[in-house]
Amino acid sequence: MNKMIVIPVLFLLSLMLAACNSESENGSDNEGESNPTGQKEETPVEVDEEDAGSQEDESEEANYTEENVKGDYIIYSERADELGLLYYFTRTAEDLPHQELLHRSLVESDTSLRNLFSAVTNFEVQGTAANFYYNEDDNLSMASTESEEFWEVLNELGFRFGIEEFNLLNQDGERGLTFAENYWEEPVKIEPEPNRGYYVVSAENSERGELTYVSAAVAGEEIYDDNGELLDFGQTVEAMAEVESGEPFYYAGIFEGMEIEEAIIEENQAIVRYRVNDGVQASEQERIDFEQVLQLTALDFQVQGLKIVNESDKIVSTYPLVETKNADMNADREQEESSKMTEDEAIEKVFNYLEAQEDVNLDDIQLMIQDTEGNENEFTVQAFVFSGEEEDEAQMTNTLGWYSVDKNTGEVEATDY
């Protein structure tokens, strides 16, 4: 009986060993097939749908031809009896300073009898401010209609060049200039008329015999939504495409057979995607008009640039706008402002100044900034102590001294107030 028990156990052990050897061999074979280099096998990475879509978009965009449009723009204006203010828009191959582009635009658009935009002794742009210098002995008067047109040109063109305010100064840079029957002592805010979109005016209706552009506001087209809010960028481009053909003086710059797929503003850039229907062949002038009405429209939204994506021909065209330059100037101005001293820092400077004086006891001294209206370069700090020892006794201030603190250098000097 003992023998009968032993044989099956040995037999089972043999089967188990054979099975283990078989699994080991199969495992080795599989590892050799899947990882022949002997390196550690990595777990596959799952990609979610958004990442996959993003990678797909990037792959598609890589197949587009990119065009970065060179040159800055110049805008001229003229007046039409039927419509009012019209615009010429062009890009120049010349590398001109920002202020010269604006001044040239203003001079070309000047309708004043004395050519007051060009009669300046100096013109400059500082950040988002335009400064006009005039000889105060010159005749700077204008008739009422003449004056209205002058201010309209300044407000409309200034806005489209990123200007926020202007200053009228005499030849020495001083305020208090008599100009157009007014006395100017303060900066004047640029105030353009609200607008959304542009249309093409035929050459027959232009003084120069060239194609010009009219704003939707001047043309009387709708620029507000049902809630009384100005149209957003997408709504504006849609409205520009839907203007009825056959208008007596103007027509759409978005030509027939073009389908606008998207018009948005993203990261301070206007983006328009479009497709041209099969069989439609746009003329060179139609293409130019389309690009220029979109650039003018983007300027009204104060974006840094415009990107036009031609989905039919796979071309991406990027147009820089003036805010790119102004962003650099504003950054310089913000850096300059941030480097100026605060009131707390000025008080600390005076405290350190007094602390360095051997004969000054700082225990009871109080320091306070005094309002010195019109002094943009210095803080005036009063050093004083309170007189009166009893708690219920009215306390008076006893001034020990006055100190000026330079806002830029931090230099402290004793002064008279």
SULSUL-V367531 format. One line per field, one symbol per residue. phi: phi as a letter, one per 40 degrees, with the letter a starting at -180 (. if undefined). burial: + if it has 24 or more other ideal C-beta (glycine too) atoms within 12 Angstrom, else -. Layout:
phi = ???
burial = ???
//
This chain:
phi = .ccccccdccccccccccccccccccccccccccaccgcccccdccbccccccccccccccccccbbbccgcbbbbbabbdcbhcbbcbabbcccbcdccccccccccccbcccfccccccaaabbgbbbbbbbcccccbcacccdcdcccccccccddcbgcbabbbbcccgccgccafgbbbbbdbccbccdaahabcbccccbccgbcbbbcccccgccbbcccgcddcccccccccccdccgccbaacccccgcbccaabbbfgbcbbbabbcdgcbcccccccdccccccccccccfccabbbbcccbfbbbbbcbcccccccccccccccccccccccccccccdccccccccbccdbcbbacbcbcgccbbcbbcbabcbhcccccccbcbccibbbbccccgcbbcacc
burial = --------------------------------------------------------------------+--+++++++++--+++++++++------++-++++++++++++---++-++--+-++++++++++-----+-+------++++++++++++++++++++++------+-++---+---+-+-+--++++++++--++----+++++++++-+++-------+-+++++++++-+-----+++++++--+-+--+++---++++++-+-----+---++-++++++++++++++++++++++----++++++++++++--+-----------+----++-+++-++----------++++++-------+++++++---------------++++++++--+-+-----
//
